């Protein structure tokens, strides 16, 4: 499918490839074989990416014989060798997941933001955050007494705290899609629309093409369509592609189950039964 696309068509590629964990949609192989299999896909992705375009590559870790291999470490030279430049390494933090018994439980994944050139789309005003001191003024010089900040807010730093609707960190507090998440489908490794939306808003403009070559349940495509972008996707599993088509239909008719962008993550109060210490544990203590 990628070979049928013209060079430079796509402004933003956002995807999460298989992690080589042996999920139902993949066959686990040696790490070098896994990377080699992705090489021709990466070549095509770079070819179809616009000179002003961005690639957001979201990955976790590959685990073999109890040893963790952080995939972003391997993908940095992988894409650097293809001429892309890393702009940020974003941490996506979540509170829930599988509990490990022989190492600390993993609670974050990473998103590598690459660009194809030094001239790339970045919508600063779309991601500005409220100034901490909006009334601050210049204290000397010709502009003494005048406001020192931008009326639209401040330039985000490299530390994003999304749960507070604050683009200031590289730690994105976005819940992963588990059983009680409103967006949950049958896909076992679905990522939330919100994660893709932030990239869509920052790294593309209305009318641009957004591509997900590992579309899964269609979260990236939905993020693009929600914000008036055009969407392209590939997915080899018919079941997941049918889910994507259904979700797009629901988006168009206004029935899509969706966690709103920037909604604060639920924090237990301690009053819920599930957060209280079981009586038998209390007796043991």
C-alpha positions in Angstrom: 0.0 0.0 0.0 2.8 2.4 0.9 4.5 1.9 -2.5 1.3 3.1 -4.2 1.5 6.6 -2.5 3.3 9.5 -4.1 6.5 10.7 -2.4 6.1 13.5 0.1 2.3 13.1 0.4 1.9 12.7 4.2 2.4 15.5 6.7 2.3 13.3 9.8 2.9 9.6 10.4 1.8 8.5 13.8 1.8 4.8 14.7 2.6 2.2 17.3 4.2 -0.9 15.6 4.1 -4.4 17.0 6.6 -4.8 19.9 7.7 -8.3 19.0 6.1 -9.8 22.1 4.2 -12.6 20.3 0.8 -11.0 20.5 -2.1 -12.6 18.5 -1.3 -10.4 15.5 2.5 -11.0 15.4 5.1 -13.8 15.7 8.0 -13.0 18.0 11.5 -13.3 16.5 15.0 -12.4 17.4 15.4 -8.6 17.8 17.7 -8.2 14.7 15.1 -10.1 12.6 12.3 -7.9 14.0 14.2 -4.7 13.0 15.1 -6.1 9.6 11.5 -6.9 8.8 10.6 -3.3 9.6 13.4 -1.8 7.4 11.6 -1.8 4.1 8.5 -0.3 5.7 10.6 2.4 7.3 12.1 3.2 3.9 8.7 3.7 2.4 7.5 5.8 5.4 10.4 8.2 4.9 9.8 8.4 1.2 6.1 9.3 1.6 6.7 11.8 4.4 6.5 15.4 3.4 9.8 17.5 3.7 7.9 19.5 6.4 6.5 16.3 7.9 6.9 14.5 11.2 7.0 10.9 12.3 5.7 10.0 15.7 6.8 6.4 16.6 5.3 5.1 19.8 6.9 2.0 21.3 7.3 0.1 24.6 9.8 -2.6 25.3 10.7 -6.0 23.9 11.2 -8.6 26.6 13.3 -11.8 26.0 14.1 -14.3 28.7 13.2 -11.8 31.4 15.5 -9.1 30.0 14.1 -5.8 28.8 15.1 -4.2 25.6 13.8 -0.6 25.3 12.7 -0.3 21.7 13.1 3.5 21.4 16.8 3.0 22.0 17.0 0.7 18.9 14.7 2.8 16.8 16.7 6.1 17.3 19.6 4.9 15.1 17.2 3.0 12.9 15.5 6.3 11.7 18.5 8.5 12.2 20.2 6.4 9.5 17.3 7.2 7.2 17.9 10.9 7.6 15.3 11.8 10.2 16.1 14.2 13.1 14.8 13.6 16.6 13.0 16.6 18.1 11.7 15.1 21.3 11.5 11.9 23.2 8.1 11.9 24.9 7.2 9.8 27.9 3.6 8.4 28.0 2.9 7.5 31.6 -0.1 5.4 32.7 -1.1 3.9 36.1 -2.4 0.5 35.1 -0.9 -2.5 33.4 0.4 -6.0 33.9 2.2 -6.5 37.3 5.7 -7.9 37.1 7.0 -10.4 39.7 10.7 -10.5 38.9 11.2 -6.8 38.1 9.4 -3.5 38.7 6.1 -3.2 36.8 6.4 -1.1 33.7 4.2 2.0 33.6 5.4 4.1 30.7 6.1 3.9 27.0 7.9 6.4 24.7 7.0 8.3 21.6 9.9 9.5 19.4 9.1 12.6 17.4 11.2 12.8 14.3 11.2 15.4 11.5 12.4 15.0 7.9 14.1 18.4 7.8 14.7 21.6 9.7 11.6 23.2 8.2 8.7 21.3 9.8 5.2 22.0 10.8 4.9 22.9 14.5 1.8 24.7 15.7 3.1 26.5 18.8 -0.1 28.4 19.4 -2.1 25.2 19.4 0.0 23.9 22.3 0.7 27.0 24.3 0.0 26.8 28.0 -1.3 29.4 30.4 1.4 31.7 31.8 2.2 31.1 35.4 2.7 34.8 35.9 0.6 36.5 33.2 0.9 39.9 34.8 4.7 39.8 34.8 6.3 42.9 33.2 9.7 43.9 31.9 11.7 45.5 34.7 14.1 47.6 32.7 14.9 48.9 29.2 12.6 50.5 26.7 9.8 48.0 27.4 9.9 48.6 31.2 6.4 48.1 32.7 5.0 46.3 29.6 3.9 42.7 29.8 6.8 40.3 29.2 4.9 37.3 28.0 2.8 36.3 25.1 -1.0 37.0 25.4 -1.7 33.5 24.1 0.3 31.9 26.8 3.9 30.7 27.1 5.9 28.4 24.9 5.8 24.9 26.3 8.9 23.5 27.7 10.0 19.9 27.3 8.0 18.6 30.3 4.4 18.0 29.5 1.8 17.3 32.2 -1.3 16.6 30.1 -3.6 15.6 33.0 -3.5 19.3 34.0 -4.1 20.4 30.4 -0.6 21.7 30.5 1.8 21.0 27.6 4.8 21.6 29.8 6.4 18.2 30.1 7.6 15.2 28.3 5.5 13.1 30.7 2.0 12.6 29.2 -0.5 11.5 31.9 -3.0 9.7 29.6 -4.7 6.5 30.8 -4.1 3.4 28.7 -7.1 1.6 27.2 -8.1 -1.1 29.6 -11.4 -2.8 30.4 -13.2 0.3 31.9 -11.9 2.8 29.3 -14.8 4.2 27.1 -12.8 3.5 23.9 -12.0 -0.1 24.7 -12.4 -2.6 21.7 -11.2 -6.2 21.2 -7.8 -5.0 20.2 -5.3 -6.1 23.0 -2.9 -3.2 22.6 -5.1 -0.2 21.6 -3.7 3.2 22.3 -6.1 6.1 23.2 -7.3 8.7 20.7 -6.0 11.4 23.0 -2.4 10.3 22.6 -2.7 10.7 18.8 -4.7 13.9 19.0 -1.9 15.9 20.6 0.5 15.0 17.8 -2.2 15.8 15.2 -2.8 19.2 16.6 0.9 20.1 17.0 2.5 18.6 13.9 -0.1 18.9 11.1 -2.7 21.4 9.7 -6.3 21.1 8.7 -6.5 19.3 5.3 -3.1 17.5 5.7 -2.7 13.8 5.3 -2.1 11.7 8.4 -0.9 8.1 8.1 -0.9 5.2 10.4 0.8 2.1 8.8 -0.2 -0.1 11.8 -3.7 1.2 12.3 -5.0 -1.4 14.8 -8.4 -0.2 16.0 -8.0 3.2 14.2 -7.2 5.6 17.1 -4.8 7.7 15.0 -7.2 7.8 12.1 -10.0 9.0 14.4 -7.8 11.6 15.9 -7.0 13.0 12.4 -10.7 13.0 11.3 -11.8 14.7 14.6 -9.6 17.6 13.7 -10.3 18.0 10.0 -7.3 16.2 8.7 -7.4 13.5 6.0 -6.5 10.0 7.2 -4.8 6.9 5.7 -4.3 3.6 7.4 -3.0 0.1 6.9 -4.1 -2.9 9.0 -3.5 -6.6 8.1 -6.0 -8.0 10.6 -9.5 -8.0 9.1 -11.1 -8.0 12.5 -9.4 -4.8 13.7 -10.0 -3.1 10.4 -13.7 -3.8 10.7 -13.6 -2.2 14.2 -11.9 0.8 12.7 -14.6 1.2 10.0 -17.3 0.9 12.7 -15.6 3.5 14.9 -15.3 5.9 11.9 -19.0 5.4 11.3 -19.7 6.2 14.9 -17.6 9.3 14.8 -19.5 10.6 11.7 -22.9 9.9 13.3 -21.9 11.3 16.7 -22.0 8.1 18.7 -18.3 7.3 19.1 -17.3 6.5 22.7 -14.4 8.8 23.4 -12.4 10.1 26.3 -12.2 13.9 25.8 -8.8 15.5 25.2 -7.2 16.7 28.4 -9.8 15.2 30.7 -8.2 14.8 34.2 -7.2 11.2 35.1 -9.5 9.8 37.9 -7.9 9.9 41.3 -9.4 7.5 43.9 -10.7 9.2 47.0 -10.2 6.3 49.3 -13.9 6.1 50.0 -14.5 3.5 47.3 -14.7 -0.1 48.5 -12.1 -1.2 46.0 -9.5 1.3 47.5 -10.0 0.3 51.1 -7.8 -2.1 53.0 -9.5 -5.6 53.1 -10.5 -6.6 56.6 -8.4 -9.8 56.6 -5.3 -7.7 55.7 -6.0 -5.3 58.6 -6.2 -8.3 61.0 -2.9 -9.6 59.8 -1.3 -6.3 60.5 
